[in-house]
Amino acid sequence: MAPRKIRPFDPEAFLYSARIETAVVSYTQGQPIYSQGGPCDTVMYIKTGEVKLSVTSKTGREAIVAVLGAGHFFGEGALAGQPLRIGSATAHSPTTVIAVSKADMRRLLHEEHVMSDTFIAHLLTRNIRIEEDLIDQLFDSAEKRLARTLLLLARYGEENAPPRVIPKVSRQTLAGMVGTTRSRVNFFMNRFKKLGFISTTGGLTVNNSLVSVVLHD
């Protein structure tokens, strides 16, 4: 007898089937989802679209922490007892999210082990990504950091992720994510285009060959 296939866990379907109250909210590109300093009382799941996470300093300087796509949770600081948001979340493209109150999310994670395992795996992956970004900022050149950022936006290396056109992202946004100037981003983007690593015809397409910039010493 052939072994029975185990269906991959679908957090979205689970959230809909669980006995909890959820809110499905749609946002236009550039619309705030929550703001730094606002109440931290919900955990959110990206159903469609992309969400930009950022932090603003007291002097008004913005640092982009990450751009997350469909299938990712965010706002999980609510579960750690944060009373206020330590950063902002903005729709990076037309986006739909599922919002769950922190009380319901805590109960769900406590009662449903499969959901809990998936959520923990998500947090660990995010922590690894943040550590890698920090190492990039400390040791890698702006060119390598830009290449890695483009590969991440293109979902390079994700299982069953087909090549995709990156939603419209400004050079200024890329500069904020990389930690460099817009002029440097323009210089490297033009260089990547000449080398065939990216294409800007019909949108921004990142070719897998761009990984050679990240791996080059």
N, C-alpha and C positions, 0 to 999 in steps of 0.2 A: 504494500500500500504506500502510495506516494505521501510524503509528509504534507500536512496542511499548511498552506501559505498563511502567514500572519500579516494582516493588513496593517500598513503603517498608521501610526496614531495621527489623527487630524484634530489639532486643538480647536479649530473653528467649529467643526461639527460637534465636538464635545461640549463647547461652551453653549451652543444652541440647545443641546439635549439635556444639559444639566439643569437641576431644579433651582436656578438662580435667575435673578433679574438682570438683563443686559440692555444696553442702549447702543443702537447702531447709528453712527453719526457720519455724515459725509462732509468733506471740506474741499474747497477750491484751492488751486495752487497758490501758495503764499499765505494762506489763512492760518492764524494761530490756533493750535489745539489746546495748549495750556501755556501759561507764562511763568517765568522765573519769579518766585516769591508768592505765587498763587497757592491755594489749598491743595494739599497732596492727599487726595481721598479716593482715587480710582487707579486701576491698572488697565492698560489698553492693549488691544491686539489689532495688528494691521491686517485688514481683510483684503484691501486692494490699494495700490498706490505706494507712495514712499513718504517717509517722515524724516525731517531734519531735526536732530537734537543739538542744541547749542547752549552756551553759557556766556553771559555778558558781565564784564568787569565793572567796577564802580566808575571807571573812567569812560564807559560806554563801548569798550572794545569787545567784539564778539568773537568767540572761538567755537568752531563747529566740531562737535564731538563725534558725530556719526550720521550717516544717512541710512535708514533701515527700510527694507522692502517688505512686501507681503509675507505673512507667516511669522513675523517677529512681534514679541511683546515689548512694551516700553512703559515708563511710569511706575516701574516696580519698586521705586523708593518708598511708595506708600506702605509696602509690606514691612519695611524696616523701621517704621515709626517716624519717618520724616513728616513733620507737620506742614512744611511748605516745600514747593518745588525748588530744587537747587539749579534748575536749568529750564529752558523753553523747548517746546516741541511745535514744529511748523510743518504744514503739508508741503512737501517738496514737489508734488504733482497732485492732480485730483486724487483724493484719498478717502477711503472709508475705513473707519475703525470701530471695533466693538469695545465698549467700556464696561468694566465690572467694578463694583464697589470693593474697597479693600476688605471689608468684613466678609463678603461673599467669596472673594478670592482666597482668603485665608482658610475658610471652611472647606472650600473645594480642594485646595492643596492638601489639607489635613485628611480628608475622607477618601480622595481618589489618588491612589499611588501612581497610576500611569501618568496622570496629569502632572503630579508632583515631579516625577522623574524627568518629564519633558521640559518642565519649567526650569528645573535645576540645570539641565544640560544647556538650555538657552542662556542662563546666567553665566555659566562657566565659559561658554563660547564668547559671550560679550566681554568678559573679563580678560580673556586671552587676547582678543582683538584690541582692547584698550592698552594692554601691556605692549603689544607689538607696535601700536601707534606711538606710544611714549618712547620706545627704543628708536623708532624711525626718527622722531623729532630730535633725539639726542645725538645719534650717530650717522644717520644717512643724509645724503645730499638732497636738495630740493627736487632734483630730477627724479631720483628714486622714489621719494615720497609722493610725487605727482603720479608716477607710473603705478605705484601700489594703490593709490586712491582711485584711479580710473579702473583698475582691475576689480577692486572691491565694488565699485558702483555697477560694473558690468556683471557682477556675481560670478567672477572667474573662480573655478574650482568647486562651486557648489554642485552637489549631486543632481543629475538630470536637469541642469540649467542650460538651455540652449543659448547660442550667441544672441545678444540683444542690443538694441539701440538704446543708449542711455537717454532718459528724459532730459529735456532742456535744462542745462545747468550753466550758470554764468561763470565767466573766468574769475570774477571777484569771489564767488562762492568757493570755487576750487582753490583760490589763493588762501581763503580762510581755513579750509580743510587741511591744506598742506603746510600752512604756516610760513608763507612767503609772500612776495608781492605779485600784483596782477601782471606786471611787465615780465617777470620771470616765468609765470605760467604761460603767457603768450609765446615767449621764446621757446620753451620746451614743447608746447603743443604744436607749434609750426615744425619743430624738428621731428617729433613723432610722426607727423603727417608725411613729411618728406621721406622718412624711412619706411613708410607703409605700416606702421604700428597702429595707426588710427585712421579712420575715414570720417569726413564731415559731410558726405553726400547724403542728403535725406535724414540728417540727424547724426549724432556722434556714435560711431561703432568702434569698439575696441577689439583689436585682433589679439589672439592668444600670444602672438610673437612679442607683445609688449612685455611679457614676463622676463624676457632676456635683459631688460634694463634693470629690473629688480635683482636678478641673480648676478649681474656683472659686478666684479670687484674693482 
